């Protein structure tokens, strides 16, 4: 028997379900981490990340003012490289299970019609890591646009890092850097 879990919400339950799907997939790849290896984790995570994250929006936000300077082909290349690097990062970091679990805390509407889904990663030693997911609705479904871990915005970190890199080294060097990171993870 499946009992639906309810959380305080100003919006619909779709946003929480997106985060729960990501958490379930992360736990599954961690549990099978050694058996399926990095390639298996990457393959399992790719469709979930592509479906549940708004990668074009995140890419545009991460590049900030530099996005406007890129042509459509460059934008597509960046979204593709950034998506691959994001999947690779999850596949590399969520590689083995040692009793962790996720706990949903709340869901609330925030400015701009977005939803903030608050959760915790509870480590095997009982330690907790606060994970807040900001989602917006696009193409009729909720998608993750930012993750705030322990109060630190992943989007803000990447924007600062990538903007500085673009300013100093340029677009082609950034694409090369992302592809190199993916290659390092797959070794």
C-alpha positions in Angstrom: 0.0 0.0 0.0 1.4 3.4 -1.0 0.6 6.3 1.3 0.9 9.7 -0.3 3.0 12.1 1.7 1.7 15.6 2.1 3.8 18.7 2.7 2.8 22.2 3.5 2.4 23.9 0.1 1.3 27.0 -1.6 1.7 25.4 -5.1 0.8 22.0 -6.5 2.7 18.8 -5.5 4.5 18.6 -8.8 7.6 20.4 -7.6 8.1 18.1 -4.6 7.7 15.1 -6.9 10.5 16.4 -9.2 12.9 16.5 -6.2 11.7 13.1 -4.9 12.4 11.6 -8.4 15.9 13.1 -8.3 16.5 11.8 -4.8 15.3 8.3 -5.6 17.5 8.1 -8.6 20.5 9.3 -6.6 19.9 6.7 -3.9 19.5 4.0 -6.6 22.8 4.8 -8.3 24.6 5.1 -5.0 23.2 1.7 -3.9 24.4 0.1 -7.2 27.5 2.4 -7.5 30.2 -0.2 -7.5 28.3 -2.7 -9.7 27.3 -0.3 -12.5 30.4 1.9 -12.2 30.7 5.5 -13.4 29.3 4.7 -16.9 26.2 3.1 -15.5 25.6 5.9 -13.0 26.0 8.4 -15.8 23.5 6.6 -18.0 20.9 6.3 -15.2 21.2 9.9 -14.1 21.3 11.5 -17.6 17.5 11.2 -18.4 16.5 12.2 -14.9 18.7 15.3 -14.9 17.7 16.3 -18.5 14.0 15.9 -17.6 14.0 17.6 -14.2 16.5 20.4 -14.5 15.9 23.4 -16.8 19.4 23.3 -18.3 18.8 26.1 -21.0 17.6 28.4 -18.2 20.4 27.5 -15.8 23.0 27.9 -18.7 21.7 31.3 -19.5 21.8 32.4 -15.8 25.2 30.9 -15.2 26.7 32.9 -18.2 24.9 36.1 -17.2 25.8 39.0 -19.5 28.0 36.7 -21.6 25.0 34.8 -22.8 23.9 37.7 -24.9 27.3 37.8 -26.7 26.9 34.2 -27.9 25.3 33.1 -31.2 22.7 30.3 -31.2 25.3 27.6 -32.1 27.6 28.7 -29.2 24.6 28.7 -26.8 23.6 25.2 -27.9 27.2 24.0 -27.5 27.4 25.5 -24.0 24.0 24.0 -22.9 25.2 20.6 -24.2 28.6 20.8 -22.5 27.2 22.1 -19.3 24.5 19.4 -19.2 27.1 16.7 -19.7 29.4 18.2 -17.0 26.4 18.4 -14.6 25.5 14.7 -15.1 29.2 13.7 -14.8 29.5 15.6 -11.5 26.5 13.7 -10.1 27.7 10.4 -11.4 31.1 10.9 -9.9 30.0 12.3 -6.5 27.1 9.9 -5.8 29.1 6.8 -6.3 28.4 4.6 -3.2 25.8 4.1 -0.6 26.5 4.0 3.1 23.1 4.5 4.7 22.3 8.0 3.5 18.7 9.0 3.0 16.8 12.1 2.0 14.1 13.7 4.0 11.5 16.2 2.6 11.0 19.1 4.8 8.6 21.6 3.1 7.4 23.1 -0.1 6.5 26.8 -0.4 5.8 29.3 -3.1 8.4 32.1 -3.4 8.6 35.2 -5.6 7.9 34.9 -9.3 5.6 31.9 -8.9 8.6 29.6 -8.1 8.5 26.8 -5.6 11.2 26.2 -3.0 11.4 22.5 -1.9 13.4 22.1 1.2 15.0 18.8 2.1 17.8 17.2 4.0 20.4 14.6 3.1 20.8 12.6 6.3 24.2 11.0 6.4 24.8 7.6 8.0 26.3 9.2 11.1 23.1 11.2 11.6 24.6 14.5 10.3 22.3 16.6 8.1 22.9 18.6 5.0 20.2 21.2 4.1 19.4 21.0 0.4 16.9 23.5 -1.0 15.7 23.2 -4.5 14.3 26.2 -6.4 11.9 25.2 -9.2 10.0 27.1 -11.9 7.3 25.9 -14.3 8.4 25.7 -17.9 6.6 23.8 -20.8 3.9 22.8 -18.3 6.1 21.1 -15.7 8.2 22.0 -12.7 12.0 22.0 -13.3 14.9 22.6 -10.9 16.7 25.9 -11.6 19.0 26.1 -8.5 20.2 24.0 -5.6 21.1 25.7 -2.4 23.3 23.5 -0.2 23.7 24.7 3.4 22.7 28.2 2.3 25.2 28.3 -0.7 23.7 28.7 -4.2 25.1 26.4 -6.8 24.0 28.8 -9.5 25.8 31.8 -7.8 29.0 29.7 -7.5 29.0 28.6 -11.1 28.1 32.1 -12.4 31.1 33.6 -10.5 33.4 30.9 -11.7 32.3 30.8 -15.3 32.1 34.6 -15.7 35.6 35.0 -14.5 36.8 32.2 -16.8 35.0 33.7 -19.8 36.4 37.1 -19.2 39.9 35.8 -18.9 40.1 33.0 -21.4 37.0 33.1 -23.6 34.2 30.9 -24.8 36.2 28.1 -26.5 38.4 27.7 -23.4 35.3 27.4 -21.2 33.9 24.6 -23.5 37.2 22.9 -23.4 37.3 23.2 -19.6 33.9 21.6 -19.2 34.7 18.8 -21.6 38.0 18.1 -19.7 36.1 17.9 -16.4 33.7 15.3 -17.9 36.8 13.3 -19.2 38.4 13.5 -15.7 35.3 12.1 -14.0 35.0 9.2 -16.5 38.5 7.9 -15.7 
